[in-house]
Amino acid sequence: MTDSASRLREMHPSAIESAFALFLRVVAGYCLLFGILYWVRLIGLYDGPLWRFDLMPIHWQVAAVTLSVFFPFAAIGLWMLSSWGPVIWFICAATEVVMYAGFPELFGNRPLIVVSHVAVALIYAAFRIVLHLKRRRAAH
């Protein structure tokens, strides 16, 4: 293979790299949605119980403020395929897993959110492993 042909091949992402980018952008969409939902909770647009910042207990105030900032920030990083995007997402996911699995008496029991975060983490890890093995094979 000529040098220009190998450079051209390196510039185009493989199918797994394209799938990984699509996966990160789908997760970014969900992060943006979760961030908006936390903002709705903070500003009191929803008429549910404890859905206004001034009516929330302190543990909900801390969690809602933190996640309302971090989820959109994670969405931006994931959408741009930045290396810090998954790190911020992990902080958000770990926070919600601790909230809903560790303290269900304070935050409620939301097993679907916990399972979805674990599933996204496992899919992310699988993508990273496959991409690492692909790059390792290509180097040899």
Stockholm file with secondary structure:
# STOCKHOLM 1.0

chainA/1-140         MTDSASRLREMHPSAIESAFALFLRVVAGYCLLFGILYWVRLIGLYDGPLWRFDLMPIHWQVAAVTLSVFFPFAAIGLWMLSSWGPVIWFICAATEVVMYAGFPELFGNRPLIVVSHVAVALIYAAFRIVLHLKRRRAAH
#=GR chainA/1-140 SS CCHHHHHHHHHSCCHHHHHHHHHHHHHHHHHHHHHHHHHHHHHTCSCSTTCSGGGSCHHHHHHHHHHHHHHHHHHHHHHTTCTHHHHHHHHHHHHHHIIIIICHHHHCCCHHHHHHHHHHHHHHHHHHHHHHHHHHHHHC
#=GC SS_cons         CCHHHHHHHHHSCCHHHHHHHHHHHHHHHHHHHHHHHHHHHHHTCSCSTTCSGGGSCHHHHHHHHHHHHHHHHHHHHHHTTCTHHHHHHHHHHHHHHIIIIICHHHHCCCHHHHHHHHHHHHHHHHHHHHHHHHHHHHHC
//
